[in-house]
């Protein structure tokens, strides 16, 4: 479980306080095969640790979720990592 301020490594890799899902870490190489500039859609993203992780790797991400608070938190997580320019947040119904 991820806790605020938790800097533990997750399967050998940690991104600040971000702890992406193990499955994403194991298969993140798949995203390098995307056509350049094509965004990845992360639907029902919540605070989106996985999408922010991918954005730190230079992948454009569209975060879509119902909670404006969660999307705001995602932007705040992306900003200090230099990833905010890689994300677009969309509130859904």
ChimeraX attribute file (.defattr): number of C-alpha atoms within 10 A of each C-alpha:
attribute: neighborCount
match mode: 1-to-1
recipient: residues
	/A:1	4
	/A:2	12
	/A:3	10
	/A:4	7
	/A:5	9
	/A:6	13
	/A:7	14
	/A:8	16
	/A:9	13
	/A:10	15
	/A:11	12
	/A:12	8
	/A:13	13
	/A:14	15
	/A:15	16
	/A:16	14
	/A:17	16
	/A:18	24
	/A:19	22
	/A:20	21
	/A:21	13
	/A:22	14
	/A:23	8
	/A:24	15
	/A:25	17
	/A:26	10
	/A:27	9
	/A:28	14
	/A:29	10
	/A:30	9
	/A:31	14
	/A:32	11
	/A:33	8
	/A:34	12
	/A:35	8
	/A:36	9
	/A:37	11
	/A:38	10
	/A:39	18
	/A:40	17
	/A:41	15
	/A:42	16
	/A:43	14
	/A:44	14
	/A:45	20
	/A:46	21
	/A:47	21
	/A:48	23
	/A:49	19
	/A:50	19
	/A:51	27
	/A:52	29
	/A:53	25
	/A:54	21
	/A:55	23
	/A:56	18
	/A:57	14
	/A:58	16
	/A:59	22
	/A:60	23
	/A:61	25
	/A:62	19
	/A:63	26
	/A:64	21
	/A:65	21
	/A:66	15
	/A:67	17
	/A:68	16
	/A:69	12
	/A:70	16
	/A:71	22
	/A:72	14
	/A:73	15
	/A:74	22
	/A:75	21
	/A:76	14
	/A:77	21
	/A:78	23
	/A:79	15
	/A:80	10
	/A:81	14
	/A:82	13
	/A:83	23
	/A:84	20
	/A:85	14
	/A:86	21
	/A:87	25
	/A:88	15
	/A:89	18
	/A:90	15
	/A:91	13
	/A:92	12
	/A:93	7
